[in-house]
Amino acid sequence: MKTKHVTLLLSRFFTLMALPWDAPCERLPVGGQAVIEGVLMKGYQQWGLSVREPDGGLWRRSWSVATWVKRFPWDWPVLRGVAVMADMMKTGYRALNLSAQVALGEEEGGFSLTETVLSLVLAIGAVVGLFLLLPLWISEGLGGRWGWSPHGIHAFEGLVRGGVFVAYLALMGCWGEMRRVFAYHGAEHKTINAFEAGEDLTPETALRYSRIHRRCGTSFLLVVVAVSILVFGLAGTGGALWRFSSRIVLLPVVVGLSYEIIRWASKDSLLGRWLLAPALLLQYLTTREPSSDQLEVAIDALRVALGDPLPETQNP
């Protein structure tokens, strides 16, 4: 059972971080992510987590939204994207750990210290290996063999990185465990779309809405791939150590710039919708049509995040 926990953590660590961007909308901006048999939602002042228990009931928990991400200097452009990413990863890990305990019916803690360290090391290694080293190795090898210019090599590196990313998402969708998580991801989007449209929050109403949302973290990750082509290209050429280390050092810059692009493009403008269109298509890989029961969980999580009165439940 513990191995299953770690596997799910790895898969969520860098593929389904559905980040709650603070993009303007008509009503209170909300966001969230799918977890194991549940949904995490972010309201204005607190997070709300709702998880389906093995007996069919709903387990809930809420906690305050971190305020440090909006303080100087983290409220500056570019820096705020890095701050939001760090906060979301920390919060997502906490929510995933709690959901594993509840959904899998475990009385004791979900992740031991050893499992936590192991999962983080493997996740970081997978990110570096798949999305930094592998594209760099392929582009340098082919570019050097065929005599490409440095700009051509950088462009091809970005294309390989994008291809690896899309292939990874497609493979994850073939895994039975993750298909269910993807359905909760779709439930999260439908619920937020219904809420932002001013609808009454019921499973029947939310079902009519799209499972695609313009502020989804899947779109953000594709923007990261595109921005990395430009930023890594500006780092210039050099030895293998320079090329690798420059990508590690510049990764926060890529994340921060990508956040600003998503933040701007999420505004309801024709140009923004046009620029985000390719990224939105990726959400068909990371979402599935949810059931009414899954929509009920997502709606419940949003109500907790918004501070609606709910029956008390026992927390693990």
Residue, then its C-alpha position, 0 to 999 in steps of 0.5 A: m500500500k505504501t508503494k502505491h502512495v509513493t507512485l501516486l505522489l510521483s505522478r502528481f508531483f510534476t504532471l497535475m499541478a493544477l495551479p490556482w492562478d490569481a487571474p481576474c474573473e467575474r467572481l472570486p478567483v478560485g482554483g485547485q487540483a485533483v488528489i486521491e479520490g478527492v479535490l483540493m480547492k483554493g478560496y480567497q482565505q482558505w484551502g478546502l479539501s474533500v475526499r470520498e471515504p471508503d464507506g461513501g461519506l465525505w471527509r473534509r478539512s480546511w486551512s488558511v491560505a499562505t499570506w507570504v506569497k503576496r508580501f514584498p518581494w514575492d509580490w513582484p512580477v516573475l518572483r510571484g510565479v516562483a512563490v506561487m509554484a513553491d506554495m502550491m507544491k507544498t500545499g499539494y503534497r499535504a493534500l495528497n498525503l491526507s487524501a491517501q490516508v482517507a481514501l485508502g482507509e489507513e489509520e496511521g500517517g500516509f507517508s513515512l520520512t523515508e518514503t517522503v525523501l525517496s519520492l522527492v528524490l525520484a521526482i526531482g530526478a525524473v524531472v531533471g532527467l526527462f525534461l532537462l537532460l534528455p532533450l539536451w542530450i538528443s538535441e546536442g547529439l543530432g545537432g552536432r552530427w548534422g551541423w545545425s546552428p546553435h539557434g537550431i539546436h536550442a529550438f529543437e531542444g524545446l521541441v523535444r522537451g515538448g514532445v517528451f512532455v506530451a508523451y508522458l501525459a498520454l502514457m499517464g492517461c493509460w494507467g487505470e489509477m491515474r484515469r480516476v485522478f484525471a476524472y477528479h481533475g475534470a470535476e474540479h474544472k467543471t465545478i470552477n467553470a460553473f461557479e465562475a458563470g454564477e450557477d448554482l453548484t449542483p452536480e447536474t449543473a456542473l456536468r453541463y460545463s466544460r472540463i477545460h479551464r484556461r488557468c489549469g496547470t497543464s496549460f502552464l507547463l506547456v507555456v514553460v516548454a515554449v518559454s524555455i526555448l527563448v530563455f535557454g537560448l539566451a544563455g548561449t553555448g558552452g561546455a556540457l557543464w555550462r549547458f546543464s547548469s544554466r538550465i537549472v539556474l534559469l528554471p525559476v526565471v522560466v517559471g516566473l515568466s510563464y506565470e506572467i504569460i498565463r496570468w495575462a492570457s487568462k484575461d478574457s481577451l481574444l488574443g489571450r484565448w488565441l495564444l492559450a488555445p494549443a495549451l488548452l488542448l493538452q487538458y484533454l489528456t489530463t482530464r476525463e469526464p467525471s461522474s456525478d459522485q466525483l462532481e459532488v466531491a469537487i463541489d463540496a471542496l469548493r464550498v469548504a474553500l469558500g467557508d460555507p457551513l458544513p457538518e463536522t467530520q473526524n480528521p485523521 
